């Protein structure tokens, strides 16, 4: 009987999980994971902190895509991404860098987490420019950084509460926002919200600055209609995309001209999202010790 290569799991479940992980974490994902989890030393977050539960769950696939859509509604943030991130030319590379950053700050040593934040801040210092209508922007602007942060936190938490294996209680939701404030402060956000009420207030405060731009609509089309995924992955990705849209606040989906049919969401979209998330969680679960 022919044996699979040493670096290719024999179990179909493990092979599927390995394929998903390699796409999200990149070619150095295994080495990075071993270093992140295996390096001894103090961490920013203890094993029982909510940020570990949220960021370790498959619901992040939906939450991450929803966050990108929401973030695009700030014209200055969208201009910076469009001009400097290269996400269209290398979307998987951007995803892999983002997932590695989240893994390091959530699970890595305190020194590694701080170094990761310092590297991001150095990149932000070089990202600056002018929008098509003549407005200057800088990725290091604390106000702009705060928008990117709260859009992520809100989207990740919404996704976890709807699709996560173990949703948080009210106290846990507040604690997750507080955990993420630790990362935001290291990235240069001077006064990030530390509970769910503060997060909602801060999101509402940005509403007057948000609007749809050609870049935002183009990003939505790219992410939702022309994703860089293999043909066989189009169906599950389509489910993830539909649920990412359904996760958006109603005002945000309207601003991006994304159609919503509430009855269909309740009957079809959300159950499929739960099923696909559960499938990803099953595929990526670590193998059980035979002992």
C-alpha positions in Angstrom: 0.0 0.0 0.0 1.4 3.4 -1.0 1.9 5.7 2.0 1.3 9.4 1.8 4.3 11.8 1.9 5.5 12.5 5.4 4.3 16.1 5.2 0.8 15.1 4.0 -1.7 13.8 6.5 -3.3 10.5 5.6 -6.6 11.2 7.4 -9.0 13.1 5.0 -10.1 15.2 7.9 -6.5 16.2 8.7 -5.8 16.8 5.0 -8.7 19.2 4.8 -7.7 21.0 7.9 -4.1 21.2 6.7 -5.2 22.7 3.4 -7.4 25.3 5.1 -4.6 26.1 7.6 -2.0 26.5 4.9 -4.1 29.0 3.0 -4.8 31.1 6.1 -1.4 30.8 7.8 0.9 30.6 4.8 3.8 28.3 3.9 5.5 29.1 7.2 2.3 28.5 9.2 3.4 25.3 10.9 6.7 26.8 12.0 5.0 30.0 13.2 2.4 28.0 15.1 5.1 25.9 16.9 7.0 29.1 17.8 4.0 31.0 18.9 2.6 28.3 21.2 5.9 26.7 22.2 8.1 29.6 23.2 8.1 29.9 27.0 7.4 33.1 28.7 4.6 35.4 30.0 1.7 36.2 27.7 -0.5 39.2 27.4 -3.5 36.9 27.9 -4.0 34.0 30.2 -5.4 30.7 28.8 -8.9 31.5 30.2 -9.2 35.0 28.6 -12.1 35.5 26.2 -9.8 36.8 23.4 -8.3 33.3 23.2 -11.7 31.7 22.9 -12.9 34.1 20.2 -9.7 34.1 18.1 -9.3 30.4 18.3 -12.8 29.7 16.9 -13.7 29.1 13.2 -16.3 31.9 13.4 -13.3 34.2 12.7 -13.6 33.3 9.0 -17.0 35.0 8.9 -16.0 37.8 11.3 -12.8 38.7 9.4 -14.6 39.1 6.1 -17.4 41.1 7.7 -14.8 43.4 9.3 -13.2 44.1 6.0 -16.5 45.2 4.6 -17.3 47.4 7.6 -13.9 49.0 7.6 -14.2 49.9 4.0 -16.9 52.5 4.8 -14.4 55.0 6.2 -13.1 56.8 3.1 -9.6 57.5 4.6 -9.1 53.9 5.7 -10.3 52.6 2.4 -8.0 55.0 0.5 -5.0 53.8 2.5 -5.9 50.1 1.9 -6.5 50.7 -1.8 -3.3 52.6 -2.4 -0.9 50.7 -0.1 -2.0 47.3 1.0 -1.8 45.4 -2.3 -4.7 43.1 -1.2 -5.9 42.7 -4.8 -2.6 41.5 -6.0 -1.8 39.3 -3.0 -5.0 38.8 -1.0 -3.8 35.5 0.5 -0.5 37.1 1.6 -2.4 39.9 3.4 -4.7 37.4 5.0 -1.7 35.3 6.2 0.0 38.3 7.7 -3.1 39.4 9.5 -3.8 35.9 10.9 -0.2 35.6 12.0 -0.4 39.0 13.8 -3.6 37.9 15.6 -2.1 34.6 16.6 1.1 36.3 18.0 -0.7 38.9 20.0 -3.3 36.5 21.3 -1.3 33.4 22.0 2.4 34.4 21.8 4.8 35.6 24.4 4.5 39.2 25.7 7.8 40.1 24.0 6.6 38.7 20.7 3.3 40.4 20.9 4.9 43.8 21.5 7.4 43.2 18.7 4.6 42.4 16.3 2.8 45.6 17.2 6.0 47.6 16.8 6.4 46.2 13.3 2.9 47.2 12.4 3.4 50.7 13.7 6.5 51.1 11.7 4.6 50.1 8.6 1.8 52.5 9.5 4.3 55.4 9.8 5.1 55.0 6.1 1.5 54.8 4.8 0.3 58.2 4.0 -1.2 60.0 1.0 -4.2 62.0 -0.4 -7.6 60.8 -1.4 -9.1 61.6 -4.8 -11.0 64.5 -3.3 -7.8 66.0 -1.8 -8.1 64.8 1.8 -4.8 63.8 3.5 -4.6 60.5 5.4 -2.1 58.6 7.5 -2.4 55.0 8.7 -0.7 56.2 11.9 -3.5 58.6 12.7 -4.9 57.5 16.1 -8.5 58.4 15.0 -8.2 56.2 11.9 -6.5 53.4 13.9 -9.4 53.5 16.3 -12.0 53.0 13.5 -10.1 50.0 12.1 -9.9 48.6 15.7 -13.5 48.9 16.7 -14.7 47.6 13.3 -12.6 44.5 13.9 -13.7 44.0 17.5 -17.4 44.5 16.7 -17.2 42.1 13.7 -15.2 39.4 15.5 -17.5 39.5 18.5 -20.7 39.5 16.4 -19.5 36.5 14.5 -18.5 34.6 17.7 -21.8 35.2 19.4 -23.7 33.9 16.3 -21.5 31.1 15.0 -19.0 30.4 17.8 -18.9 27.0 19.5 -19.1 28.6 22.9 -20.6 32.1 22.8 -19.6 34.5 25.6 -22.0 35.7 28.3 -22.4 39.5 28.9 -19.4 39.6 31.2 -17.3 37.7 28.7 -18.2 40.1 25.9 -17.1 43.0 28.0 -13.9 41.2 28.9 -13.2 40.5 25.2 -13.5 44.2 24.3 -11.1 44.9 27.2 -8.6 42.3 26.0 -8.6 43.8 22.6 -8.0 47.2 24.0 -4.6 45.9 25.2 -3.6 45.3 21.6 -5.1 48.5 20.4 -3.1 50.5 22.9 0.1 48.8 21.7 -0.8 49.8 18.1 -1.3 53.5 19.0 -5.0 53.8 19.8 -4.9 56.2 22.8 -8.3 55.5 24.4 -9.9 52.3 23.0 -13.3 51.1 24.4 -13.0 48.6 27.2 -16.6 47.1 27.3 -19.5 46.4 24.9 -21.3 49.6 25.8 -18.3 51.7 25.0 -17.7 49.9 21.8 -21.3 50.6 20.6 -20.9 54.3 21.6 -17.7 54.6 19.7 -19.1 53.0 16.6 -22.1 55.4 16.7 -19.6 58.3 17.0 -18.0 57.4 13.6 -21.3 57.2 11.7 -21.1 60.7 10.4 -17.7 60.0 8.8 -18.7 56.9 7.0 -19.8 56.8 3.4 -19.7 54.6 0.3 -16.9 55.2 -2.2 -16.0 53.7 -5.5 -13.1 51.9 -3.7 -15.4 50.5 -1.1 -17.9 49.2 -3.6 -15.0 47.7 -5.7 -13.7 46.0 -2.6 -17.1 44.5 -1.8 -17.4 43.2 -5.4 -13.9 41.7 -5.2 -14.4 40.0 -1.8 -18.0 38.8 -2.5 -18.2 38.2 -6.2 -14.7 37.6 -7.5 -12.8 36.0 -4.6 -9.4 34.4 -5.3 -10.5 30.9 -4.3 -10.4 27.6 -6.1 -13.5 26.5 -8.0 -14.2 23.7 -5.4 -14.1 26.2 -2.6 -16.5 28.7 -4.2 -19.6 27.2 -2.6 -18.4 27.2 1.1 -16.8 30.6 0.5 -20.1 31.9 -0.9 -21.8 30.8 2.3 -19.1 32.6 4.4 -19.6 35.7 2.3 -23.4 35.7 2.6 -23.1 35.3 6.4 -20.5 38.1 6.5 -23.0 40.4 4.9 -25.8 39.3 7.2 -23.5 40.0 10.1 -23.2 43.7 9.2 -25.3 46.4 10.9 -28.2 47.1 8.6 -27.0 50.7 7.9 -23.6 49.3 6.8 -25.0 46.8 4.3 -27.3 49.5 2.8 -24.3 51.8 2.4 -22.4 49.2 0.5 -25.5 48.4 -1.7 -25.5 44.8 -0.5 -29.0 43.2 -0.7 -30.5 41.7 2.4 -33.5 39.5 2.6 -34.2 38.9 6.3 -36.6 35.9 5.9 -34.0 34.2 3.7 -31.2 35.0 6.2 -33.1 33.3 9.0 -34.2 30.3 7.1 -31.2 29.6 4.8 -28.2 31.9 5.2 -27.6 31.6 9.0 -28.1 27.8 9.2 -25.7 27.3 6.3 -23.2 29.6 8.0 -23.5 27.6 11.2 -22.9 24.4 9.2 -19.9 25.6 7.2 -18.3 27.1 10.4 -18.8 23.8 12.2 -17.3 22.0 9.2 -14.2 24.2 9.3 -14.0 23.7 13.1 -14.2 20.0 12.7 -11.5 19.9 10.0 -9.1 22.1 11.9 -9.5 20.5 15.3 -6.3 19.0 16.6 -6.2 15.1 16.5 -7.1 13.3 19.7 -4.3 11.5 21.6 -5.0 7.8 21.1 -4.0 7.2 24.7 
